[in-house]
């Protein structure tokens, strides 16, 4: 019979990882028990994820709420620069996004593509998420590493359907610069014309009219 002795440091590490796993699985009971044992909400796994980021990935709203109320950092970024705030914005997880905004979300933080939370939210057609972000002081004209603004990404990567048309309308109202072109000098209007997105073309022309 072989006896395995676990050191205190090993035990603490195991509990740390249990917190992240329980958060990822949405097991609020297990998360609460671990927090009651004074496990830090700031522990990370091998990918640099906190429990809050793991909970956000699964859109586990109640677990996220519990962790945030326990002091979890809504801006803590993983090795690939995801944070609870940025990921909630990108995926359209509106409830968690609102919680992060209420607890100090850094509107200037950027993902691995150099984009704010607004840019992927626009690209993916998350209308209500975009609306929520535009109610903050987020920079509507931020340019990511690809040389694209939220408006450009909506046109270039969107499908031209009702959700993306509505987002173009909201971005225009929020003060998006219609003349900010991509690295090749192509404007949002020109991209919309190339893709035959007639409704977007109409909105952009109307917005540019004196």
C-alpha positions as a printed NumPy array, in Angstrom:
array([[  0.   ,   0.   ,   0.   ],
       [  1.39 ,   3.405,  -1.004],
       [  0.514,   6.395,   1.094],
       [  0.366,   9.766,  -0.665],
       [  0.875,  12.783,   1.521],
       [ -0.412,  16.116,   0.226],
       [  1.413,  19.196,   1.383],
       [ -0.464,  22.292,   2.474],
       [  0.664,  24.102,  -0.69 ],
       [ -0.603,  21.262,  -2.869],
       [ -3.915,  21.241,  -1.023],
       [ -4.338,  24.977,  -1.51 ],
       [ -3.564,  24.646,  -5.222],
       [ -6.144,  21.909,  -5.621],
       [ -8.788,  24.044,  -3.929],
       [ -7.863,  26.982,  -6.159],
       [ -8.436,  24.876,  -9.255],
       [-11.66 ,  23.491,  -7.797],
       [-12.985,  27.043,  -7.575],
       [-12.3  ,  27.653, -11.251],
       [-13.754,  24.279, -12.26 ],
       [-16.891,  24.815, -10.168],
       [-17.272,  28.287, -11.69 ],
       [-16.878,  26.869, -15.19 ],
       [-19.567,  24.284, -14.466],
       [-21.935,  26.803, -12.913],
       [-21.965,  24.939,  -9.598],
       [-22.934,  27.79 ,  -7.315],
       [-23.086,  25.57 ,  -4.227],
       [-19.523,  24.407,  -4.703],
       [-18.339,  27.949,  -5.428],
       [-19.938,  29.212,  -2.227],
       [-18.396,  26.4  ,  -0.158],
       [-14.955,  27.165,  -1.554],
       [-15.331,  30.874,  -0.902],
       [-16.387,  30.017,   2.655],
       [-13.012,  28.27 ,   2.986],
       [-11.341,  31.588,   2.153],
       [-10.239,  30.546,  -1.337],
       [ -9.265,  33.733,  -3.161],
       [-11.464,  34.906,  -6.035],
       [ -8.267,  36.014,  -7.755],
       [ -6.752,  32.543,  -8.307],
       [ -6.022,  31.556, -11.899],
       [ -5.659,  28.354, -13.881],
       [ -2.974,  27.355, -16.391],
       [ -4.613,  29.561, -19.051],
       [ -4.65 ,  32.568, -16.753],
       [ -8.426,  32.354, -16.247],
       [-10.035,  33.452, -13.009],
       [-13.163,  31.804, -11.692],
       [-15.176,  34.788, -12.892],
       [-13.867,  34.434, -16.438],
       [-14.647,  30.704, -16.353],
       [-18.186,  31.473, -15.173],
       [-18.573,  34.117, -17.875],
       [-17.553,  31.66 , -20.578],
       [-20.514,  29.502, -19.605],
       [-22.817,  32.507, -19.069],
       [-23.391,  31.325, -15.5  ],
       [-25.062,  34.489, -14.279],
       [-25.609,  33.624, -10.618],
       [-22.093,  32.293, -10.173],
       [-20.709,  35.424, -11.81 ],
       [-22.795,  37.562,  -9.47 ],
       [-21.535,  35.667,  -6.438],
       [-17.907,  36.018,  -7.488],
       [-18.233,  39.705,  -8.336],
       [-19.856,  40.403,  -4.987],
       [-16.946,  38.542,  -3.388],
       [-14.535,  40.956,  -5.051],
       [-13.578,  39.271,  -8.325],
       [-11.86 ,  41.551, -10.831],
       [-14.072,  42.105, -13.876],
       [-11.02 ,  43.291, -15.852],
       [ -8.623,  40.414, -15.08 ],
       [ -7.373,  39.15 , -18.427],
       [ -6.353,  35.62 , -19.33 ],
       [ -3.32 ,  34.626, -21.351],
       [ -5.309,  35.359, -24.536],
       [ -6.486,  38.727, -23.159],
       [-10.075,  37.732, -22.448],
       [-11.596,  39.377, -19.38 ],
       [-15.076,  38.874, -17.911],
       [-16.083,  42.303, -19.209],
       [-14.612,  41.898, -22.694],
       [-15.922,  38.363, -23.125],
       [-19.425,  39.231, -21.932],
       [-19.492,  42.047, -24.477],
       [-18.202,  39.915, -27.32 ],
       [-20.651,  37.09 , -26.668],
       [-23.652,  39.237, -25.91 ],
       [-24.035,  38.006, -22.321],
       [-26.023,  41.049, -21.318],
       [-26.638,  40.251, -17.646],
       [-22.993,  39.621, -16.9  ],
       [-21.969,  42.614, -18.995],
       [-24.188,  44.857, -16.906],
       [-22.678,  43.488, -13.717],
       [-19.163,  44.176, -14.981],
       [-20.138,  47.713, -15.967],
       [-21.524,  48.254, -12.475],
       [-18.282,  47.021, -10.929],
       [-15.586,  49.007, -12.661],
       [-15.292,  47.614, -16.175],
       [-12.405,  49.279, -17.984],
       [-13.997,  50.68 , -21.132],
       [-10.552,  51.26 , -22.643],
       [ -9.383,  47.672, -22.195],
       [ -8.794,  45.731, -25.399],
       [ -8.878,  42.099, -26.499],
       [ -6.175,  40.188, -28.377],
       [ -7.239,  41.907, -31.598],
       [ -6.809,  45.33 , -30.052],
       [-10.55 ,  45.931, -29.995],
       [-12.806,  47.244, -27.252],
       [-15.864,  45.281, -26.135],
       [-17.973,  47.304, -28.571],
       [-16.283,  46.085, -31.748],
       [-17.001,  42.322, -31.517],
       [-20.464,  43.048, -30.116],
       [-21.208,  45.01 , -33.285],
       [-19.669,  42.423, -35.589],
       [-21.706,  39.61 , -34.043],
       [-24.977,  41.512, -34.152],
       [-25.615,  41.724, -30.4  ],
       [-28.022,  44.647, -30.612],
       [-28.875,  45.   , -26.923],
       [-25.256,  44.602, -25.903],
       [-24.265,  47.357, -28.316],
       [-27.04 ,  49.548, -26.945],
       [-25.784,  48.967, -23.396],
       [-22.199,  49.8  , -24.323],
       [-23.206,  52.924, -26.217],
       [-24.857,  54.174, -23.021],
       [-21.358,  54.38 , -21.523],
       [-18.42 ,  56.586, -22.478],
       [-16.842,  53.896, -24.656],
       [-14.935,  55.197, -27.677],
       [-17.204,  54.57 , -30.665],
       [-14.33 ,  55.33 , -33.051],
       [-11.645,  53.116, -31.529],
       [ -9.514,  51.405, -34.189],
       [ -8.405,  47.796, -33.622],
       [ -5.268,  46.006, -34.8  ],
       [ -6.891,  45.269, -38.162],
       [ -7.449,  48.964, -38.743],
       [-11.209,  48.664, -38.257],
       [-13.678,  50.657, -36.182],
       [-16.93 ,  49.254, -34.808],
       [-18.73 ,  50.694, -37.839],
       [-16.307,  49.148, -40.311],
       [-16.492,  45.776, -38.595],
       [-20.294,  45.859, -38.593],
       [-20.313,  46.367, -42.356],
       [-17.365,  44.153, -43.278],
       [-18.135,  41.168, -41.053],
       [-21.882,  41.593, -40.607],
       [-24.505,  39.945, -42.782],
       [-26.335,  43.11 , -43.779],
       [-29.485,  41.878, -42.045],
       [-31.821,  43.666, -39.622],
       [-29.572,  43.321, -36.569],
       [-26.524,  44.776, -38.265],
       [-28.588,  47.498, -39.939],
       [-29.903,  48.501, -36.514],
       [-26.368,  48.557, -35.144],
       [-25.224,  50.821, -37.984],
       [-28.126,  53.117, -37.127],
       [-27.098,  53.169, -33.444],
       [-23.436,  53.789, -34.233],
       [-24.324,  56.724, -36.472],
       [-26.486,  58.201, -33.728],
       [-23.64 ,  57.691, -31.243],
       [-21.296,  59.763, -33.376],
       [-19.386,  57.171, -35.386],
       [-17.011,  58.827, -37.835],
       [-18.315,  57.863, -41.276],
       [-15.058,  58.891, -42.94 ],
       [-12.75 ,  56.635, -40.942],
       [-11.561,  54.245, -43.646],
       [ -9.718,  50.938, -43.375],
       [ -5.994,  50.603, -44.09 ],
       [ -6.728,  50.473, -47.806],
       [ -8.661,  53.724, -47.67 ],
       [-12.069,  52.058, -48.113],
       [-14.851,  53.761, -46.144],
       [-17.834,  52.094, -44.464],
       [-20.088,  53.372, -47.254],
       [-17.863,  51.901, -49.942],
       [-17.768,  48.558, -48.15 ],
       [-21.559,  48.585, -47.841],
       [-21.923,  49.301, -51.556],
       [-19.509,  46.508, -52.465],
       [-21.61 ,  44.072, -50.434],
       [-24.936,  45.377, -51.816],
       [-26.176,  46.164, -48.299],
       [-28.828,  48.589, -49.534],
       [-30.282,  49.56 , -46.15 ],
       [-26.845,  50.293, -44.734],
       [-25.954,  52.29 , -47.829],
       [-29.106,  54.366, -47.389],
       [-28.379,  55.047, -43.719],
       [-24.791,  56.03 , -44.389],
       [-25.664,  58.32 , -47.273],
       [-28.412,  59.985, -45.278],
       [-26.093,  60.474, -42.298],
       [-23.416,  62.046, -44.481],
       [-25.831,  64.449, -46.177],
       [-25.379,  68.147, -45.218]])
